[in-house]
């Protein structure tokens, strides 16, 4: 598990996100199951830009947890809209 965590740490440390965001991800991601971490390493290795999207999504969900459930529906609606737009872009 140490190797996969080291690779994840390298990928996140090289990502163009603020150091405090990197730190937050490096604290929470090791708590995931090994398979999930391995999958993230694979995904982030193939497309490092996804770390930015992952971080934004993580921060949005963390904000909902901190600021209450009122924002949950808005967050889900935003994610659904982004997925629809992604699917439209893929079909072009």
PDB file of N, CA, C and O in Angstrom:
ATOM      1  N   UNK A   1       0.828  -1.199   0.000  1.00  0.00           N
ATOM      2  CA  UNK A   1       0.000   0.000   0.000  1.00  0.00           C
ATOM      3  C   UNK A   1       0.868   1.255   0.000  1.00  0.00           C
ATOM      4  O   UNK A   1       0.460   2.295  -0.517  1.00  0.00           O
ATOM      5  N   UNK A   2       2.056   1.158   0.576  1.00  0.00           N
ATOM      6  CA  UNK A   2       2.934   2.326   0.670  1.00  0.00           C
ATOM      7  C   UNK A   2       3.310   2.865  -0.709  1.00  0.00           C
ATOM      8  O   UNK A   2       3.389   4.079  -0.900  1.00  0.00           O
ATOM      9  N   UNK A   3       3.544   1.966  -1.673  1.00  0.00           N
ATOM     10  CA  UNK A   3       3.926   2.405  -3.021  1.00  0.00           C
ATOM     11  C   UNK A   3       2.808   3.190  -3.690  1.00  0.00           C
ATOM     12  O   UNK A   3       3.048   4.230  -4.304  1.00  0.00           O
ATOM     13  N   UNK A   4       1.597   2.691  -3.568  1.00  0.00           N
ATOM     14  CA  UNK A   4       0.469   3.359  -4.212  1.00  0.00           C
ATOM     15  C   UNK A   4       0.205   4.715  -3.546  1.00  0.00           C
ATOM     16  O   UNK A   4      -0.143   5.678  -4.229  1.00  0.00           O
ATOM     17  N   UNK A   5       0.365   4.797  -2.232  1.00  0.00           N
ATOM     18  CA  UNK A   5       0.195   6.081  -1.538  1.00  0.00           C
ATOM     19  C   UNK A   5       1.286   7.072  -1.930  1.00  0.00           C
ATOM     20  O   UNK A   5       1.032   8.271  -2.051  1.00  0.00           O
ATOM     21  N   UNK A   6       2.499   6.567  -2.128  1.00  0.00           N
ATOM     22  CA  UNK A   6       3.603   7.428  -2.559  1.00  0.00           C
ATOM     23  C   UNK A   6       3.331   7.996  -3.954  1.00  0.00           C
ATOM     24  O   UNK A   6       3.566   9.177  -4.210  1.00  0.00           O
ATOM     25  N   UNK A   7       2.834   7.143  -4.850  1.00  0.00           N
ATOM     26  CA  UNK A   7       2.512   7.594  -6.209  1.00  0.00           C
ATOM     27  C   UNK A   7       1.373   8.608  -6.179  1.00  0.00           C
ATOM     28  O   UNK A   7       1.420   9.612  -6.889  1.00  0.00           O
ATOM     29  N   UNK A   8       0.357   8.356  -5.369  1.00  0.00           N
ATOM     30  CA  UNK A   8      -0.749   9.300  -5.230  1.00  0.00           C
ATOM     31  C   UNK A   8      -0.241  10.639  -4.710  1.00  0.00           C
ATOM     32  O   UNK A   8      -0.632  11.693  -5.211  1.00  0.00           O
ATOM     33  N   UNK A   9       0.616  10.599  -3.723  1.00  0.00           N
ATOM     34  CA  UNK A   9       1.199  11.812  -3.160  1.00  0.00           C
ATOM     35  C   UNK A   9       1.973  12.594  -4.216  1.00  0.00           C
ATOM     36  O   UNK A   9       1.869  13.819  -4.278  1.00  0.00           O
ATOM     37  N   UNK A  10       2.744  11.900  -5.042  1.00  0.00           N
ATOM     38  CA  UNK A  10       3.500  12.556  -6.106  1.00  0.00           C
ATOM     39  C   UNK A  10       2.569  13.239  -7.097  1.00  0.00           C
ATOM     40  O   UNK A  10       2.796  14.386  -7.483  1.00  0.00           O
ATOM     41  N   UNK A  11       1.525  12.535  -7.505  1.00  0.00           N
ATOM     42  CA  UNK A  11       0.585  13.089  -8.470  1.00  0.00           C
ATOM     43  C   UNK A  11      -0.108  14.336  -7.929  1.00  0.00           C
ATOM     44  O   UNK A  11      -0.236  15.339  -8.632  1.00  0.00           O
ATOM     45  N   UNK A  12      -0.546  14.267  -6.695  1.00  0.00           N
ATOM     46  CA  UNK A  12      -1.254  15.399  -6.097  1.00  0.00           C
ATOM     47  C   UNK A  12      -0.300  16.568  -5.865  1.00  0.00           C
ATOM     48  O   UNK A  12      -0.673  17.724  -6.063  1.00  0.00           O
ATOM     49  N   UNK A  13       0.915  16.274  -5.450  1.00  0.00           N
ATOM     50  CA  UNK A  13       1.899  17.333  -5.206  1.00  0.00           C
ATOM     51  C   UNK A  13       2.282  18.076  -6.476  1.00  0.00           C
ATOM     52  O   UNK A  13       2.686  19.238  -6.420  1.00  0.00           O
ATOM     53  N   UNK A  14       2.159  17.419  -7.612  1.00  0.00           N
ATOM     54  CA  UNK A  14       2.491  18.039  -8.894  1.00  0.00           C
ATOM     55  C   UNK A  14       1.293  18.747  -9.526  1.00  0.00           C
ATOM     56  O   UNK A  14       1.438  19.442 -10.532  1.00  0.00           O
ATOM     57  N   UNK A  15       0.146  18.575  -8.953  1.00  0.00           N
ATOM     58  CA  UNK A  15      -1.073  19.155  -9.524  1.00  0.00           C
ATOM     59  C   UNK A  15      -1.107  20.663  -9.294  1.00  0.00           C
ATOM     60  O   UNK A  15      -0.623  21.155  -8.275  1.00  0.00           O
ATOM     61  N   UNK A  16      -1.683  21.388 -10.247  1.00  0.00           N
ATOM     62  CA  UNK A  16      -1.783  22.846 -10.107  1.00  0.00           C
ATOM     63  C   UNK A  16      -2.962  23.268  -9.218  1.00  0.00           C
ATOM     64  O   UNK A  16      -3.864  23.987  -9.648  1.00  0.00           O
ATOM     65  N   UNK A  17      -2.924  22.804  -7.986  1.00  0.00           N
ATOM     66  CA  UNK A  17      -3.926  23.207  -6.999  1.00  0.00           C
ATOM     67  C   UNK A  17      -3.183  23.778  -5.800  1.00  0.00           C
ATOM     68  O   UNK A  17      -2.017  23.449  -5.584  1.00  0.00           O
ATOM     69  N   UNK A  18      -3.841  24.628  -5.019  1.00  0.00           N
ATOM     70  CA  UNK A  18      -3.163  25.255  -3.879  1.00  0.00           C
ATOM     71  C   UNK A  18      -2.606  24.212  -2.906  1.00  0.00           C
ATOM     72  O   UNK A  18      -3.182  23.137  -2.739  1.00  0.00           O
ATOM     73  N   UNK A  19      -1.484  24.541  -2.269  1.00  0.00           N
ATOM     74  CA  UNK A  19      -0.864  23.605  -1.320  1.00  0.00           C
ATOM     75  C   UNK A  19      -1.813  23.146  -0.209  1.00  0.00           C
ATOM     76  O   UNK A  19      -1.757  21.990   0.212  1.00  0.00           O
ATOM     77  N   UNK A  20      -2.674  24.034   0.263  1.00  0.00           N
ATOM     78  CA  UNK A  20      -3.601  23.618   1.320  1.00  0.00           C
ATOM     79  C   UNK A  20      -4.607  22.597   0.805  1.00  0.00           C
ATOM     80  O   UNK A  20      -5.031  21.713   1.549  1.00  0.00           O
ATOM     81  N   UNK A  21      -4.994  22.714  -0.477  1.00  0.00           N
ATOM     82  CA  UNK A  21      -5.883  21.712  -1.075  1.00  0.00           C
ATOM     83  C   UNK A  21      -5.150  20.384  -1.245  1.00  0.00           C
ATOM     84  O   UNK A  21      -5.714  19.318  -0.999  1.00  0.00           O
ATOM     85  N   UNK A  22      -3.895  20.458  -1.664  1.00  0.00           N
ATOM     86  CA  UNK A  22      -3.083  19.250  -1.778  1.00  0.00           C
ATOM     87  C   UNK A  22      -3.021  18.542  -0.426  1.00  0.00           C
ATOM     88  O   UNK A  22      -3.199  17.327  -0.332  1.00  0.00           O
ATOM     89  N   UNK A  23      -2.766  19.329   0.613  1.00  0.00           N
ATOM     90  CA  UNK A  23      -2.673  18.763   1.963  1.00  0.00           C
ATOM     91  C   UNK A  23      -3.985  18.093   2.376  1.00  0.00           C
ATOM     92  O   UNK A  23      -3.979  16.990   2.922  1.00  0.00           O
ATOM     93  N   UNK A  24      -5.102  18.761   2.115  1.00  0.00           N
ATOM     94  CA  UNK A  24      -6.407  18.189   2.469  1.00  0.00           C
ATOM     95  C   UNK A  24      -6.620  16.843   1.770  1.00  0.00           C
ATOM     96  O   UNK A  24      -7.068  15.875   2.385  1.00  0.00           O
ATOM     97  N   UNK A  25      -6.290  16.799   0.473  1.00  0.00           N
ATOM     98  CA  UNK A  25      -6.456  15.546  -0.268  1.00  0.00           C
ATOM     99  C   UNK A  25      -5.527  14.458   0.266  1.00  0.00           C
ATOM    100  O   UNK A  25      -5.908  13.291   0.360  1.00  0.00           O
ATOM    101  N   UNK A  26      -4.311  14.854   0.611  1.00  0.00           N
ATOM    102  CA  UNK A  26      -3.345  13.868   1.097  1.00  0.00           C
ATOM    103  C   UNK A  26      -3.675  13.372   2.502  1.00  0.00           C
ATOM    104  O   UNK A  26      -3.155  12.347   2.944  1.00  0.00           O
ATOM    105  N   UNK A  27      -4.529  14.091   3.189  1.00  0.00           N
ATOM    106  CA  UNK A  27      -4.984  13.628   4.505  1.00  0.00           C
ATOM    107  C   UNK A  27      -6.171  12.684   4.357  1.00  0.00           C
ATOM    108  O   UNK A  27      -6.233  11.655   5.031  1.00  0.00           O
ATOM    109  N   UNK A  28      -7.109  13.024   3.483  1.00  0.00           N
ATOM    110  CA  UNK A  28      -8.348  12.248   3.398  1.00  0.00           C
ATOM    111  C   UNK A  28      -8.224  11.024   2.479  1.00  0.00           C
ATOM    112  O   UNK A  28      -8.795   9.977   2.786  1.00  0.00           O
ATOM    113  N   UNK A  29      -7.501  11.129   1.373  1.00  0.00           N
ATOM    114  CA  UNK A  29      -7.462  10.018   0.417  1.00  0.00           C
ATOM    115  C   UNK A  29      -6.866   8.734   0.980  1.00  0.00           C
ATOM    116  O   UNK A  29      -7.348   7.657   0.630  1.00  0.00           O
ATOM    117  N   UNK A  30      -5.843   8.786   1.834  1.00  0.00           N
ATOM    118  CA  UNK A  30      -5.323   7.528   2.382  1.00  0.00           C
ATOM    119  C   UNK A  30      -6.315   6.757   3.252  1.00  0.00           C
ATOM    120  O   UNK A  30      -6.066   5.601   3.595  1.00  0.00           O
ATOM    121  N   UNK A  31      -7.433   7.383   3.609  1.00  0.00           N
ATOM    122  CA  UNK A  31      -8.438   6.684   4.401  1.00  0.00           C
ATOM    123  C   UNK A  31      -9.347   5.816   3.525  1.00  0.00           C
ATOM    124  O   UNK A  31     -10.133   5.018   4.036  1.00  0.00           O
ATOM    125  N   UNK A  32      -9.234   5.979   2.205  1.00  0.00           N
ATOM    126  CA  UNK A  32     -10.045   5.187   1.286  1.00  0.00           C
ATOM    127  C   UNK A  32      -9.515   3.751   1.206  1.00  0.00           C
ATOM    128  O   UNK A  32      -8.364   3.489   1.555  1.00  0.00           O
ATOM    129  N   UNK A  33     -10.354   2.835   0.750  1.00  0.00           N
ATOM    130  CA  UNK A  33      -9.871   1.459   0.546  1.00  0.00           C
ATOM    131  C   UNK A  33      -8.741   1.431  -0.495  1.00  0.00           C
ATOM    132  O   UNK A  33      -8.676   2.288  -1.376  1.00  0.00           O
ATOM    133  N   UNK A  34      -7.870   0.450  -0.381  1.00  0.00           N
ATOM    134  CA  UNK A  34      -6.712   0.342  -1.266  1.00  0.00           C
ATOM    135  C   UNK A  34      -7.124   0.339  -2.740  1.00  0.00           C
ATOM    136  O   UNK A  34      -6.482   0.996  -3.560  1.00  0.00           O
ATOM    137  N   UNK A  35      -8.173  -0.382  -3.081  1.00  0.00           N
ATOM    138  CA  UNK A  35      -8.631  -0.458  -4.471  1.00  0.00           C
ATOM    139  C   UNK A  35      -9.021   0.914  -4.997  1.00  0.00           C
ATOM    140  O   UNK A  35      -8.711   1.246  -6.141  1.00  0.00           O
ATOM    141  N   UNK A  36      -9.690   1.711  -4.188  1.00  0.00           N
ATOM    142  CA  UNK A  36     -10.087   3.060  -4.605  1.00  0.00           C
ATOM    143  C   UNK A  36      -8.855   3.928  -4.845  1.00  0.00           C
ATOM    144  O   UNK A  36      -8.815   4.704  -5.800  1.00  0.00           O
ATOM    145  N   UNK A  37      -7.862   3.798  -3.988  1.00  0.00           N
ATOM    146  CA  UNK A  37      -6.630   4.566  -4.146  1.00  0.00           C
ATOM    147  C   UNK A  37      -5.907   4.141  -5.419  1.00  0.00           C
ATOM    148  O   UNK A  37      -5.418   4.982  -6.173  1.00  0.00           O
ATOM    149  N   UNK A  38      -5.843   2.844  -5.653  1.00  0.00           N
ATOM    150  CA  UNK A  38      -5.206   2.341  -6.874  1.00  0.00           C
ATOM    151  C   UNK A  38      -5.920   2.869  -8.119  1.00  0.00           C
ATOM    152  O   UNK A  38      -5.279   3.257  -9.095  1.00  0.00           O
ATOM    153  N   UNK A  39      -7.253   2.880  -8.072  1.00  0.00           N
ATOM    154  CA  UNK A  39      -8.031   3.395  -9.205  1.00  0.00           C
ATOM    155  C   UNK A  39      -7.753   4.882  -9.424  1.00  0.00           C
ATOM    156  O   UNK A  39      -7.601   5.326 -10.562  1.00  0.00           O
ATOM    157  N   UNK A  40      -7.687   5.652  -8.333  1.00  0.00           N
ATOM    158  CA  UNK A  40      -7.391   7.078  -8.460  1.00  0.00           C
ATOM    159  C   UNK A  40      -6.001   7.302  -9.048  1.00  0.00           C
ATOM    160  O   UNK A  40      -5.822   8.164  -9.908  1.00  0.00           O
ATOM    161  N   UNK A  41      -5.032   6.543  -8.597  1.00  0.00           N
ATOM    162  CA  UNK A  41      -3.675   6.672  -9.135  1.00  0.00           C
ATOM    163  C   UNK A  41      -3.689   6.391 -10.636  1.00  0.00           C
ATOM    164  O   UNK A  41      -3.063   7.115 -11.409  1.00  0.00           O
ATOM    165  N   UNK A  42      -4.393   5.353 -11.045  1.00  0.00           N
ATOM    166  CA  UNK A  42      -4.485   5.009 -12.458  1.00  0.00           C
ATOM    167  C   UNK A  42      -5.142   6.138 -13.253  1.00  0.00           C
ATOM    168  O   UNK A  42      -4.639   6.538 -14.303  1.00  0.00           O
ATOM    169  N   UNK A  43      -6.248   6.640 -12.757  1.00  0.00           N
ATOM    170  CA  UNK A  43      -6.984   7.713 -13.440  1.00  0.00           C
ATOM    171  C   UNK A  43      -6.153   8.995 -13.491  1.00  0.00           C
ATOM    172  O   UNK A  43      -6.030   9.616 -14.546  1.00  0.00           O
ATOM    173  N   UNK A  44      -5.587   9.387 -12.355  1.00  0.00           N
ATOM    174  CA  UNK A  44      -4.799  10.623 -12.298  1.00  0.00           C
ATOM    175  C   UNK A  44      -3.518  10.514 -13.129  1.00  0.00           C
ATOM    176  O   UNK A  44      -3.055  11.514 -13.677  1.00  0.00           O
ATOM    177  N   UNK A  45      -2.949   9.329 -13.227  1.00  0.00           N
ATOM    178  CA  UNK A  45      -1.744   9.136 -14.045  1.00  0.00           C
ATOM    179  C   UNK A  45      -2.065   9.332 -15.523  1.00  0.00           C
ATOM    180  O   UNK A  45      -1.275   9.915 -16.267  1.00  0.00           O
ATOM    181  N   UNK A  46      -3.215   8.846 -15.937  1.00  0.00           N
ATOM    182  CA  UNK A  46      -3.618   8.955 -17.339  1.00  0.00           C
ATOM    183  C   UNK A  46      -4.074  10.363 -17.698  1.00  0.00           C
ATOM    184  O   UNK A  46      -3.871  10.816 -18.825  1.00  0.00           O
ATOM    185  N   UNK A  47      -4.690  11.054 -16.744  1.00  0.00           N
ATOM    186  CA  UNK A  47      -5.211  12.396 -17.010  1.00  0.00           C
ATOM    187  C   UNK A  47      -5.056  13.259 -15.760  1.00  0.00           C
ATOM    188  O   UNK A  47      -5.999  13.384 -14.979  1.00  0.00           O
ATOM    189  N   UNK A  48      -3.886  13.852 -15.562  1.00  0.00           N
ATOM    190  CA  UNK A  48      -3.627  14.647 -14.359  1.00  0.00           C
ATOM    191  C   UNK A  48      -4.581  15.828 -14.158  1.00  0.00           C
ATOM    192  O   UNK A  48      -4.763  16.291 -13.033  1.00  0.00           O
ATOM    193  N   UNK A  49      -5.190  16.318 -15.245  1.00  0.00           N
ATOM    194  CA  UNK A  49      -6.139  17.432 -15.118  1.00  0.00           C
ATOM    195  C   UNK A  49      -7.357  17.043 -14.283  1.00  0.00           C
ATOM    196  O   UNK A  49      -8.034  17.905 -13.724  1.00  0.00           O
ATOM    197  N   UNK A  50      -7.630  15.749 -14.202  1.00  0.00           N
ATOM    198  CA  UNK A  50      -8.770  15.292 -13.402  1.00  0.00           C
ATOM    199  C   UNK A  50      -8.561  15.533 -11.908  1.00  0.00           C
ATOM    200  O   UNK A  50      -9.522  15.544 -11.138  1.00  0.00           O
ATOM    201  N   UNK A  51      -7.315  15.724 -11.500  1.00  0.00           N
ATOM    202  CA  UNK A  51      -7.060  16.041 -10.086  1.00  0.00           C
ATOM    203  C   UNK A  51      -7.711  17.372  -9.734  1.00  0.00           C
ATOM    204  O   UNK A  51      -8.240  17.538  -8.635  1.00  0.00           O
ATOM    205  N   UNK A  52      -7.672  18.314 -10.662  1.00  0.00           N
ATOM    206  CA  UNK A  52      -8.293  19.628 -10.439  1.00  0.00           C
ATOM    207  C   UNK A  52      -9.795  19.456 -10.247  1.00  0.00           C
ATOM    208  O   UNK A  52     -10.369  20.003  -9.305  1.00  0.00           O
ATOM    209  N   UNK A  53     -10.432  18.697 -11.136  1.00  0.00           N
ATOM    210  CA  UNK A  53     -11.876  18.468 -11.028  1.00  0.00           C
ATOM    211  C   UNK A  53     -12.220  17.702  -9.747  1.00  0.00           C
ATOM    212  O   UNK A  53     -13.192  18.019  -9.062  1.00  0.00           O
ATOM    213  N   UNK A  54     -11.417  16.701  -9.442  1.00  0.00           N
ATOM    214  CA  UNK A  54     -11.630  15.924  -8.226  1.00  0.00           C
ATOM    215  C   UNK A  54     -11.546  16.832  -7.008  1.00  0.00           C
ATOM    216  O   UNK A  54     -12.377  16.744  -6.104  1.00  0.00           O
ATOM    217  N   UNK A  55     -10.552  17.696  -6.983  1.00  0.00           N
ATOM    218  CA  UNK A  55     -10.371  18.609  -5.861  1.00  0.00           C
ATOM    219  C   UNK A  55     -11.565  19.559  -5.727  1.00  0.00           C
ATOM    220  O   UNK A  55     -12.060  19.785  -4.622  1.00  0.00           O
ATOM    221  N   UNK A  56     -12.018  20.103  -6.833  1.00  0.00           N
ATOM    222  CA  UNK A  56     -13.175  21.016  -6.790  1.00  0.00           C
ATOM    223  C   UNK A  56     -14.411  20.293  -6.261  1.00  0.00           C
ATOM    224  O   UNK A  56     -15.168  20.837  -5.458  1.00  0.00           O
ATOM    225  N   UNK A  57     -14.600  19.063  -6.722  1.00  0.00           N
ATOM    226  CA  UNK A  57     -15.735  18.264  -6.268  1.00  0.00           C
ATOM    227  C   UNK A  57     -15.616  17.961  -4.777  1.00  0.00           C
ATOM    228  O   UNK A  57     -16.595  18.059  -4.037  1.00  0.00           O
ATOM    229  N   UNK A  58     -14.424  17.594  -4.345  1.00  0.00           N
ATOM    230  CA  UNK A  58     -14.174  17.309  -2.932  1.00  0.00           C
ATOM    231  C   UNK A  58     -14.468  18.541  -2.069  1.00  0.00           C
ATOM    232  O   UNK A  58     -15.131  18.441  -1.037  1.00  0.00           O
ATOM    233  N   UNK A  59     -13.969  19.700  -2.504  1.00  0.00           N
ATOM    234  CA  UNK A  59     -14.187  20.923  -1.724  1.00  0.00           C
ATOM    235  C   UNK A  59     -15.668  21.289  -1.672  1.00  0.00           C
ATOM    236  O   UNK A  59     -16.150  21.760  -0.642  1.00  0.00           O
ATOM    237  N   UNK A  60     -16.392  21.079  -2.765  1.00  0.00           N
ATOM    238  CA  UNK A  60     -17.820  21.381  -2.792  1.00  0.00           C
ATOM    239  C   UNK A  60     -18.573  20.499  -1.804  1.00  0.00           C
ATOM    240  O   UNK A  60     -19.440  20.978  -1.074  1.00  0.00           O
ATOM    241  N   UNK A  61     -18.244  19.227  -1.784  1.00  0.00           N
ATOM    242  CA  UNK A  61     -18.918  18.309  -0.855  1.00  0.00           C
ATOM    243  C   UNK A  61     -18.528  18.608   0.596  1.00  0.00           C
ATOM    244  O   UNK A  61     -19.362  18.518   1.497  1.00  0.00           O
ATOM    245  N   UNK A  62     -17.289  18.956   0.813  1.00  0.00           N
ATOM    246  CA  UNK A  62     -16.851  19.332   2.154  1.00  0.00           C
ATOM    247  C   UNK A  62     -17.587  20.583   2.618  1.00  0.00           C
ATOM    248  O   UNK A  62     -17.984  20.684   3.779  1.00  0.00           O
ATOM    249  N   UNK A  63     -17.763  21.520   1.716  1.00  0.00           N
ATOM    250  CA  UNK A  63     -18.501  22.743   2.036  1.00  0.00           C
ATOM    251  C   UNK A  63     -19.943  22.438   2.426  1.00  0.00           C
ATOM    252  O   UNK A  63     -20.489  23.062   3.336  1.00  0.00           O
ATOM    253  N   UNK A  64     -20.552  21.489   1.744  1.00  0.00           N
ATOM    254  CA  UNK A  64     -21.920  21.089   2.076  1.00  0.00           C
ATOM    255  C   UNK A  64     -21.958  20.494   3.485  1.00  0.00           C
ATOM    256  O   UNK A  64     -22.860  20.792   4.268  1.00  0.00           O
ATOM    257  N   UNK A  65     -20.985  19.663   3.796  1.00  0.00           N
ATOM    258  CA  UNK A  65     -20.945  19.060   5.134  1.00  0.00           C
ATOM    259  C   UNK A  65     -20.775  20.122   6.218  1.00  0.00           C
ATOM    260  O   UNK A  65     -21.365  20.030   7.294  1.00  0.00           O
ATOM    261  N   UNK A  66     -19.974  21.110   5.922  1.00  0.00           N
ATOM    262  CA  UNK A  66     -19.720  22.164   6.905  1.00  0.00           C
ATOM    263  C   UNK A  66     -20.892  23.129   7.014  1.00  0.00           C
ATOM    264  O   UNK A  66     -21.272  23.533   8.113  1.00  0.00           O
ATOM    265  N   UNK A  67     -21.463  23.495   5.874  1.00  0.00           N
ATOM    266  CA  UNK A  67     -22.480  24.551   5.861  1.00  0.00           C
ATOM    267  C   UNK A  67     -23.917  24.051   5.818  1.00  0.00           C
ATOM    268  O   UNK A  67     -24.846  24.856   5.746  1.00  0.00           O
ATOM    269  N   UNK A  68     -24.111  22.768   5.859  1.00  0.00           N
ATOM    270  CA  UNK A  68     -25.472  22.247   5.948  1.00  0.00           C
ATOM    271  C   UNK A  68     -25.993  21.645   4.674  1.00  0.00           C
ATOM    272  O   UNK A  68     -25.429  21.821   3.594  1.00  0.00           O
ATOM    273  N   UNK A  69     -27.073  20.938   4.827  1.00  0.00           N
ATOM    274  CA  UNK A  69     -27.664  20.182   3.732  1.00  0.00           C
ATOM    275  C   UNK A  69     -28.415  21.045   2.733  1.00  0.00           C
ATOM    276  O   UNK A  69     -28.777  20.556   1.663  1.00  0.00           O
ATOM    277  N   UNK A  70     -28.659  22.307   3.044  1.00  0.00           N
ATOM    278  CA  UNK A  70     -29.397  23.156   2.112  1.00  0.00           C
ATOM    279  C   UNK A  70     -28.707  23.259   0.760  1.00  0.00           C
ATOM    280  O   UNK A  70     -29.358  23.415  -0.273  1.00  0.00           O
ATOM    281  N   UNK A  71     -27.409  23.171   0.778  1.00  0.00           N
ATOM    282  CA  UNK A  71     -26.650  23.292  -0.460  1.00  0.00           C
ATOM    283  C   UNK A  71     -26.540  21.979  -1.220  1.00  0.00           C
ATOM    284  O   UNK A  71     -26.062  21.966  -2.354  1.00  0.00           O
ATOM    285  N   UNK A  72     -26.971  20.873  -0.619  1.00  0.00           N
ATOM    286  CA  UNK A  72     -26.805  19.561  -1.237  1.00  0.00           C
ATOM    287  C   UNK A  72     -27.518  19.469  -2.583  1.00  0.00           C
ATOM    288  O   UNK A  72     -26.922  19.031  -3.567  1.00  0.00           O
ATOM    289  N   UNK A  73     -28.767  19.870  -2.635  1.00  0.00           N
ATOM    290  CA  UNK A  73     -29.533  19.790  -3.882  1.00  0.00           C
ATOM    291  C   UNK A  73     -28.876  20.623  -4.979  1.00  0.00           C
ATOM    292  O   UNK A  73     -28.797  20.186  -6.127  1.00  0.00           O
ATOM    293  N   UNK A  74     -28.408  21.814  -4.635  1.00  0.00           N
ATOM    294  CA  UNK A  74     -27.742  22.664  -5.618  1.00  0.00           C
ATOM    295  C   UNK A  74     -26.491  21.984  -6.155  1.00  0.00           C
ATOM    296  O   UNK A  74     -26.215  22.034  -7.354  1.00  0.00           O
ATOM    297  N   UNK A  75     -25.744  21.356  -5.275  1.00  0.00           N
ATOM    298  CA  UNK A  75     -24.522  20.672  -5.675  1.00  0.00           C
ATOM    299  C   UNK A  75     -24.833  19.511  -6.617  1.00  0.00           C
ATOM    300  O   UNK A  75     -24.173  19.343  -7.643  1.00  0.00           O
ATOM    301  N   UNK A  76     -25.828  18.721  -6.271  1.00  0.00           N
ATOM    302  CA  UNK A  76     -26.210  17.575  -7.105  1.00  0.00           C
ATOM    303  C   UNK A  76     -26.705  18.059  -8.464  1.00  0.00           C
ATOM    304  O   UNK A  76     -26.353  17.475  -9.489  1.00  0.00           O
ATOM    305  N   UNK A  77     -27.503  19.101  -8.490  1.00  0.00           N
ATOM    306  CA  UNK A  77     -27.986  19.643  -9.759  1.00  0.00           C
ATOM    307  C   UNK A  77     -26.829  20.117 -10.629  1.00  0.00           C
ATOM    308  O   UNK A  77     -26.822  19.886 -11.838  1.00  0.00           O
ATOM    309  N   UNK A  78     -25.858  20.774 -10.021  1.00  0.00           N
ATOM    310  CA  UNK A  78     -24.685  21.256 -10.755  1.00  0.00           C
ATOM    311  C   UNK A  78     -23.908  20.082 -11.331  1.00  0.00           C
ATOM    312  O   UNK A  78     -23.502  20.124 -12.493  1.00  0.00           O
ATOM    313  N   UNK A  79     -23.694  19.037 -10.542  1.00  0.00           N
ATOM    314  CA  UNK A  79     -22.958  17.869 -11.020  1.00  0.00           C
ATOM    315  C   UNK A  79     -23.713  17.171 -12.154  1.00  0.00           C
ATOM    316  O   UNK A  79     -23.100  16.735 -13.129  1.00  0.00           O
ATOM    317  N   UNK A  80     -25.027  17.064 -12.033  1.00  0.00           N
ATOM    318  CA  UNK A  80     -25.818  16.436 -13.087  1.00  0.00           C
ATOM    319  C   UNK A  80     -25.706  17.234 -14.384  1.00  0.00           C
ATOM    320  O   UNK A  80     -25.587  16.655 -15.464  1.00  0.00           O
ATOM    321  N   UNK A  81     -25.743  18.553 -14.277  1.00  0.00           N
ATOM    322  CA  UNK A  81     -25.615  19.408 -15.450  1.00  0.00           C
ATOM    323  C   UNK A  81     -24.243  19.247 -16.094  1.00  0.00           C
ATOM    324  O   UNK A  81     -24.134  19.179 -17.318  1.00  0.00           O
ATOM    325  N   UNK A  82     -23.201  19.186 -15.277  1.00  0.00           N
ATOM    326  CA  UNK A  82     -21.846  18.990 -15.802  1.00  0.00           C
ATOM    327  C   UNK A  82     -21.722  17.645 -16.509  1.00  0.00           C
ATOM    328  O   UNK A  82     -21.097  17.555 -17.565  1.00  0.00           O
ATOM    329  N   UNK A  83     -22.311  16.605 -15.935  1.00  0.00           N
ATOM    330  CA  UNK A  83     -22.275  15.289 -16.574  1.00  0.00           C
ATOM    331  C   UNK A  83     -23.019  15.294 -17.910  1.00  0.00           C
ATOM    332  O   UNK A  83     -22.562  14.686 -18.877  1.00  0.00           O
ATOM    333  N   UNK A  84     -24.151  15.972 -17.963  1.00  0.00           N
ATOM    334  CA  UNK A  84     -24.902  16.069 -19.217  1.00  0.00           C
ATOM    335  C   UNK A  84     -24.064  16.790 -20.272  1.00  0.00           C
ATOM    336  O   UNK A  84     -24.005  16.362 -21.425  1.00  0.00           O
ATOM    337  N   UNK A  85     -23.419  17.884 -19.872  1.00  0.00           N
ATOM    338  CA  UNK A  85     -22.588  18.643 -20.809  1.00  0.00           C
ATOM    339  C   UNK A  85     -21.391  17.807 -21.273  1.00  0.00           C
ATOM    340  O   UNK A  85     -21.011  17.865 -22.442  1.00  0.00           O
ATOM    341  N   UNK A  86     -20.801  17.037 -20.369  1.00  0.00           N
ATOM    342  CA  UNK A  86     -19.696  16.157 -20.733  1.00  0.00           C
ATOM    343  C   UNK A  86     -20.135  15.125 -21.743  1.00  0.00           C
ATOM    344  O   UNK A  86     -19.427  14.850 -22.712  1.00  0.00           O
ATOM    345  N   UNK A  87     -21.309  14.549 -21.516  1.00  0.00           N
ATOM    346  CA  UNK A  87     -21.819  13.538 -22.433  1.00  0.00           C
ATOM    347  C   UNK A  87     -22.118  14.138 -23.801  1.00  0.00           C
ATOM    348  O   UNK A  87     -21.908  13.490 -24.826  1.00  0.00           O
ATOM    349  N   UNK A  88     -22.604  15.366 -23.819  1.00  0.00           N
ATOM    350  CA  UNK A  88     -22.844  16.036 -25.090  1.00  0.00           C
ATOM    351  C   UNK A  88     -21.544  16.287 -25.817  1.00  0.00           C
ATOM    352  O   UNK A  88     -21.468  16.111 -27.033  1.00  0.00           O
ATOM    353  N   UNK A  89     -20.518  16.696 -25.089  1.00  0.00           N
ATOM    354  CA  UNK A  89     -19.200  16.941 -25.691  1.00  0.00           C
ATOM    355  C   UNK A  89     -18.603  15.655 -26.229  1.00  0.00           C
ATOM    356  O   UNK A  89     -17.949  15.671 -27.272  1.00  0.00           O
ATOM    357  N   UNK A  90     -18.812  14.547 -25.545  1.00  0.00           N
ATOM    358  CA  UNK A  90     -18.281  13.266 -25.989  1.00  0.00           C
ATOM    359  C   UNK A  90     -18.941  12.791 -27.280  1.00  0.00           C
ATOM    360  O   UNK A  90     -18.330  12.078 -28.075  1.00  0.00           O
ATOM    361  N   UNK A  91     -20.189  13.193 -27.477  1.00  0.00           N
ATOM    362  CA  UNK A  91     -20.935  12.757 -28.653  1.00  0.00           C
ATOM    363  C   UNK A  91     -20.643  13.613 -29.879  1.00  0.00           C
ATOM    364  O   UNK A  91     -21.077  13.286 -30.983  1.00  0.00           O
ATOM    365  N   UNK A  92     -19.929  14.680 -29.694  1.00  0.00           N
ATOM    366  CA  UNK A  92     -19.649  15.570 -30.833  1.00  0.00           C
ATOM    367  C   UNK A  92     -18.473  15.050 -31.619  1.00  0.00           C
ATOM    368  O   UNK A  92     -18.079  15.658 -32.615  1.00  0.00           O
TER     369      UNK A  92
END
